[in-house]
Amino acid sequence: MLKEFKKFISRGNVIDLAVGVIIGGAFGKIVSSLVNDILMPFIGVILGGHDFSNLVLKINDSTIAYGSFIQNIVDFVIIAFTIFVMIKIINKFKDKKEEEKKVEKPKKTNEEKLLEEIRNILKKK
């Protein structure tokens, strides 16, 4: 069972997934800081000094924090757009690499063809 676990853990997919989760978590913190510390205060100034995180609706003893919901929507949109841009950039590099691989071989001259035929005849003997 220990050998199976080692084999499972050492697979590239598991390691790639772990790295992705760790980087994703760190990236999420960066984006949240961008939204909370830079964009939302700026948007608040534009809208007349409103702070979305403090927007609440009180009904009896219940509090509905719809400002926090707006904040999370803004976070999501920014994260989704950033991922979209990153994927576009990665795909652009992949397309360039595929084009480089597709470089056609130069056409053989008649002399090269004749030499190959002679070589093939000599191999048969």
QUIVEN-V75312 format. One record per pair of residues at least 24 apart in sequence whose C-alpha atoms are under 10 Angstrom apart, sorted by the first residue. I is the first residue (numbers start at 1). J is the second residue. If there is no record, write none. Layout:
I_J, I_J
//
This chain:
27_79, 28_75, 28_76, 28_79, 30_79, 31_75, 31_76, 31_78, 31_79, 31_82, 32_71, 32_72, 32_74, 32_75, 32_76, 32_78, 32_79, 33_75, 34_75, 34_78, 35_71, 35_72, 35_74, 35_75, 35_76, 35_78, 35_79, 36_71, 36_72, 36_74, 36_75, 39_74, 39_75, 40_71, 40_74, 40_75
//
